[in-house]
Amino acid sequence: MLTNVRAELIKTFRRPAVWLLFGIACLLDITFTYLIPYAGLSGNVDGPTSNRGLASMLPPSFIGNSLGGMPIFVGALALIFGVLVIGTEYASTTWKTVLAQGPSRAAVYGAKLGASAIGALILTASLFAVSAASSAVVATLKDQPMHWPGFSDLATGFGAGWLIATMWTTLGVALAVALRGLALPIGLGLVWMLVVQNLLAGIAAPLIDWIAQMQKWLPGPNAGSLALSLGANPDSPGVGALVSSGRATLMLAAYLVAFAVVGGWLLIRRDIRE
């Protein structure tokens, strides 16, 4: 299994698109969490993020800043990464070649899940690194003390970020297997995350009670609740206190397992059609 995971990691991270996704995620984090609020703090920009204040950009807040984009925008990039890990085999018609090398479908699928989880780990670490560096720069420019969160808070926040990113990545894997492709899973996943989730939360939930209750069982709102409990800005898209942090953690873990099981079952049970 370790050999298979290593092979999947080499294959995955040789794709420029993967590094582009991770770079875009870090750029989004820096731009909307630090650059624009800092410009607003300096009086150069008027808008909803201009009044966030200096405290939200300093080191004590960097954990929440690292998690703020994961419920929607960074989560969407993680989903695309998950689709790339396994959907490329369909798009490139290489499934028969991969399986002819000897590993079973279950072994190959497990290796791809392992590569996806490691990729989500790298994505989370990158976001935390750029947030920490940006916080340090802001503190230096504004001559503020650097009081960093404790190790336990950092470990909890990092674990939560990895859980959210891995859950979205595994959803991408499941979509790629279910739809046997690359473009359609990405398209449908992005429509759900960027459009349907926002419409449900912003339009339908305030008007229809059962939709408001249904929100508490969906992955996006649970990710937003967990991010908020760890300091994410409540004005960030998708971030809100719908459920407790404990319930959100359990729900996200359950979704992660469910997506992984569904994708594996479909891959093992169905014929490989190219």
C-alpha positions as CSV (number, residue, x, y, z in Angstrom):
1,M,0.0,0.0,0.0
2,L,2.8,2.4,0.8
3,T,4.3,1.8,-2.6
4,N,1.0,2.5,-4.2
5,V,0.5,5.7,-2.2
6,R,4.0,6.9,-3.1
7,A,3.3,6.2,-6.8
8,E,0.0,8.1,-6.6
9,L,1.7,11.0,-4.9
10,I,4.4,11.2,-7.6
11,K,1.8,11.1,-10.3
12,T,-0.5,13.6,-8.7
13,F,2.0,16.2,-7.8
14,R,3.7,16.2,-11.2
15,R,0.5,17.8,-12.5
16,P,1.0,21.6,-12.7
17,A,-2.8,22.0,-12.2
18,V,-2.5,20.7,-8.6
19,W,0.1,23.3,-7.7
20,L,-1.9,25.9,-9.4
21,L,-4.9,25.0,-7.3
22,F,-2.9,25.2,-4.1
23,G,-1.4,28.5,-5.2
24,I,-4.8,30.0,-5.9
25,A,-6.0,28.9,-2.5
26,C,-3.1,30.7,-0.7
27,L,-3.6,33.7,-2.9
28,L,-7.3,33.9,-2.0
29,D,-6.4,33.6,1.7
30,I,-3.9,36.4,1.5
31,T,-6.0,38.7,-0.6
32,F,-9.3,38.6,1.2
33,T,-8.1,38.0,4.7
34,Y,-5.2,40.4,4.8
35,L,-4.6,42.6,1.7
36,I,-8.1,44.0,1.3
37,P,-8.8,44.4,5.0
38,Y,-5.4,46.1,5.5
39,A,-6.2,48.5,2.6
40,G,-9.5,49.2,4.3
41,L,-7.8,49.8,7.6
42,S,-5.6,52.3,5.8
43,G,-8.6,54.1,4.5
44,N,-8.0,53.2,0.8
45,V,-11.0,50.9,0.3
46,D,-14.6,51.1,1.3
47,G,-16.6,47.9,1.6
48,P,-17.9,45.2,3.8
49,T,-14.3,44.1,4.8
50,S,-13.0,47.6,5.5
51,N,-14.0,47.6,9.1
52,R,-12.7,44.3,10.3
53,G,-10.0,46.0,12.3
54,L,-6.4,45.5,13.0
55,A,-6.9,42.7,15.6
56,S,-8.4,40.3,13.0
57,M,-5.1,40.4,11.1
58,L,-2.7,39.9,14.0
59,P,-1.1,36.5,15.0
60,P,-3.8,35.6,17.6
61,S,-6.4,35.4,14.8
62,F,-4.4,33.6,12.2
63,I,-6.0,30.2,12.9
64,G,-9.5,31.5,12.2
65,N,-8.1,33.3,9.1
66,S,-6.7,30.0,7.8
67,L,-10.1,28.3,8.1
68,G,-12.4,31.1,6.9
69,G,-12.3,30.1,3.2
70,M,-12.6,26.3,3.7
71,P,-16.5,26.1,3.8
72,I,-16.8,27.4,0.3
73,F,-14.0,28.8,-1.8
74,V,-11.0,26.9,-0.6
75,G,-13.3,23.9,-0.2
76,A,-14.2,24.2,-3.9
77,L,-10.5,24.0,-4.8
78,A,-10.1,21.0,-2.6
79,L,-13.0,19.3,-4.4
80,I,-11.3,20.0,-7.7
81,F,-8.1,18.4,-6.4
82,G,-10.0,15.3,-5.4
83,V,-11.6,15.1,-8.8
84,L,-8.2,15.4,-10.5
85,V,-6.7,12.6,-8.3
86,I,-9.0,9.9,-9.7
87,G,-11.0,11.6,-12.6
88,T,-7.8,11.9,-14.7
89,E,-7.8,8.1,-15.1
90,Y,-11.1,8.4,-16.9
91,A,-10.2,11.4,-18.9
92,S,-6.9,9.9,-20.0
93,T,-8.4,6.4,-20.5
94,T,-5.6,4.9,-18.3
95,W,-7.7,2.8,-15.9
96,K,-7.0,-0.5,-17.7
97,T,-3.3,0.3,-17.8
98,V,-3.2,1.1,-14.1
99,L,-5.1,-2.1,-13.1
100,A,-3.1,-4.3,-15.5
101,Q,0.0,-3.5,-13.4
102,G,-1.2,-5.9,-10.7
103,P,-2.9,-3.9,-7.8
104,S,-6.5,-4.6,-7.2
105,R,-9.2,-1.9,-7.6
106,A,-9.5,-1.7,-3.8
107,A,-5.7,-1.2,-3.4
108,V,-5.6,1.5,-6.2
109,Y,-8.6,3.3,-4.7
110,G,-7.1,3.2,-1.2
111,A,-3.8,4.6,-2.6
112,K,-5.7,7.4,-4.3
113,L,-7.6,8.2,-1.1
114,G,-4.3,8.3,0.8
115,A,-2.8,10.7,-1.8
116,S,-5.9,12.8,-1.5
117,A,-5.6,13.0,2.2
118,I,-1.9,13.9,2.0
119,G,-2.7,16.6,-0.6
120,A,-5.4,18.0,1.7
121,L,-2.7,18.0,4.5
122,I,-0.3,20.0,2.3
123,L,-3.1,22.4,1.3
124,T,-4.0,23.0,5.0
125,A,-0.4,23.4,6.0
126,S,0.1,25.9,3.1
127,L,-2.9,28.0,4.2
128,F,-1.7,28.1,7.8
129,A,1.8,29.0,6.7
130,V,0.8,31.9,4.6
131,S,-1.7,33.1,7.2
132,A,1.0,33.0,9.9
133,A,3.5,34.9,7.7
134,S,0.9,37.5,6.7
135,S,-0.1,38.0,10.3
136,A,3.6,38.5,11.2
137,V,4.0,41.0,8.4
138,V,1.0,43.0,9.6
139,A,2.1,43.0,13.2
140,T,5.6,44.2,12.1
141,L,4.2,47.0,9.9
142,K,1.8,48.2,12.7
143,D,4.4,47.7,15.5
144,Q,2.2,45.2,17.3
145,P,3.3,42.4,19.7
146,M,3.3,38.9,18.3
147,H,1.3,36.8,20.6
148,W,0.8,33.4,18.9
149,P,-1.9,30.9,19.8
150,G,-0.9,28.0,22.0
151,F,0.1,24.6,20.7
152,S,-3.2,23.0,21.6
153,D,-5.2,25.7,19.9
154,L,-2.9,25.4,16.8
155,A,-3.2,21.6,16.8
156,T,-7.0,21.8,17.1
157,G,-7.4,24.4,14.4
158,F,-5.0,22.5,12.0
159,G,-6.8,19.2,12.6
160,A,-10.2,20.9,11.9
161,G,-8.8,22.4,8.7
162,W,-7.4,19.1,7.6
163,L,-10.8,17.4,8.3
164,I,-12.7,20.0,6.3
165,A,-10.2,19.9,3.3
166,T,-10.1,16.1,3.3
167,M,-13.9,15.9,3.4
168,W,-14.2,18.1,0.3
169,T,-11.4,16.3,-1.4
170,T,-13.1,12.9,-0.8
171,L,-16.4,14.3,-2.2
172,G,-14.4,15.2,-5.4
173,V,-13.1,11.6,-5.5
174,A,-16.6,10.2,-5.1
175,L,-18.0,12.5,-7.8
176,A,-15.3,11.5,-10.2
177,V,-16.0,7.8,-9.7
178,A,-19.8,8.2,-9.9
179,L,-19.7,10.3,-13.0
180,R,-16.7,8.6,-14.6
181,G,-15.0,11.7,-15.8
182,L,-13.3,15.0,-15.1
183,A,-15.2,18.0,-16.4
184,L,-18.7,17.0,-15.3
185,P,-17.8,16.2,-11.7
186,I,-15.9,19.5,-11.4
187,G,-18.8,21.4,-12.9
188,L,-21.5,19.9,-10.7
189,G,-19.4,20.1,-7.6
190,L,-18.7,23.8,-8.2
191,V,-22.4,24.5,-8.9
192,W,-23.3,22.9,-5.6
193,M,-20.7,24.6,-3.6
194,L,-20.7,28.1,-5.1
195,V,-24.3,28.4,-6.2
196,V,-26.8,26.0,-4.6
197,Q,-25.3,26.2,-1.0
198,N,-25.4,30.0,-1.1
199,L,-29.0,30.0,-2.5
200,L,-30.2,27.6,0.2
201,A,-28.5,29.6,3.0
202,G,-29.3,33.1,1.7
203,I,-32.8,32.8,0.1
204,A,-34.5,29.5,0.9
205,A,-33.5,28.9,4.5
206,P,-34.9,32.2,5.9
207,L,-38.3,31.6,4.2
208,I,-38.8,27.8,4.6
209,D,-38.3,26.2,8.0
210,W,-37.6,22.7,6.8
211,I,-34.8,23.9,4.6
212,A,-33.4,25.9,7.5
213,Q,-33.4,22.6,9.5
214,M,-31.9,20.7,6.6
215,Q,-29.0,23.1,6.5
216,K,-27.8,21.6,9.8
217,W,-27.2,18.2,8.1
218,L,-25.3,19.5,5.0
219,P,-21.5,19.4,4.8
220,G,-21.0,23.0,3.9
221,P,-22.9,24.5,6.9
222,N,-21.2,22.1,9.2
223,A,-17.8,23.1,7.9
224,G,-18.8,26.8,8.4
225,S,-19.9,26.1,12.0
226,L,-16.7,24.4,12.8
227,A,-14.6,27.1,11.2
228,L,-16.5,29.8,13.2
229,S,-16.0,28.0,16.5
230,L,-12.3,28.2,15.9
231,G,-12.2,31.9,15.1
232,A,-13.1,32.3,11.5
233,N,-14.6,35.7,10.5
234,P,-18.5,35.4,10.7
235,D,-18.7,37.6,7.7
236,S,-16.9,35.1,5.5
237,P,-19.1,33.3,3.0
238,G,-20.4,30.0,4.4
239,V,-19.3,30.7,7.9
240,G,-22.1,30.6,10.5
241,A,-23.1,29.1,13.8
242,L,-25.7,26.6,12.8
243,V,-24.5,23.6,15.0
244,S,-22.1,23.1,17.8
245,S,-18.4,22.4,17.1
246,G,-18.7,18.9,18.4
247,R,-21.7,18.0,16.2
248,A,-20.0,19.7,13.2
249,T,-16.9,17.6,13.7
250,L,-18.9,14.3,13.8
251,M,-20.9,15.3,10.8
252,L,-17.9,16.1,8.7
253,A,-16.2,12.9,9.7
254,A,-19.3,10.9,8.8
255,Y,-19.5,12.6,5.4
256,L,-15.8,11.9,4.8
257,V,-16.3,8.2,5.5
258,A,-19.6,8.1,3.5
259,F,-18.0,9.7,0.4
260,A,-15.0,7.3,0.6
261,V,-17.2,4.3,1.0
262,V,-19.6,5.3,-1.9
263,G,-16.7,6.0,-4.2
264,G,-15.0,2.7,-3.4
265,W,-18.1,0.7,-3.7
266,L,-18.9,2.2,-7.2
267,L,-15.3,1.6,-8.4
268,I,-15.2,-2.0,-7.3
269,R,-18.7,-3.0,-8.3
270,R,-18.9,-1.4,-11.8
271,D,-17.2,-2.1,-15.0
272,I,-14.4,0.2,-16.1
273,R,-15.6,1.9,-19.2
274,E,-13.3,4.2,-21.1
